[in-house]
């Protein structure tokens, strides 16, 4: 929310997310209230952020770290749109051969990110 401060007011974010009271955004931002999981898609759209990333954050807040981890263990980690793009590129580059991540491949990925 802080990243959007120059572009959107809390009232605009609240309206875009479907909240009638703009104070809800302030309460979520301060931690006084939690983002309901059913509001993640609309809030992600209002914040112009990835819904999978926001879902991970909201789950940790809503159900706690242990329960959130249990959900992720059962359902798997939500994949962001950016991560999906990487998977598509890997599948395309490998000819859809389901390549194993080798130490060389891992080093190449780290090199891309300067690590």
Phi, psi and omega in degrees: 000324181295326180294334181268358185310315180292337185261326185224141174277166177298325178296320178293318178297314180300314180297316180297329181273354178091013176272135180280335182250116181295342178295338179300319180297317178298319180294321178293317181298321182278348181091001179290336178224154179256148177287117177299138184301328180287350178262359181302312181301315182289324178290321178298319178295317180296323181274354182056046178234170182287127181297327179294319178296314180295324177298317179300315180295316181294322178297317179300319179289316188285313186251355181091162184300316184294313179293321178299318179296321178298318178297316179295323178297324182279311187265344185091163181284130175300140182256129181284166177299321179296317178296323177299321177300318177298317180297318178298317180295320178295315180297319179295314182294329182267000184067032180057039182266003181055062184291144176283142178283111180265170177296327177294316178295319178296320177296322179295318178296315178298324178297323178300323182263008176069033180244000000 
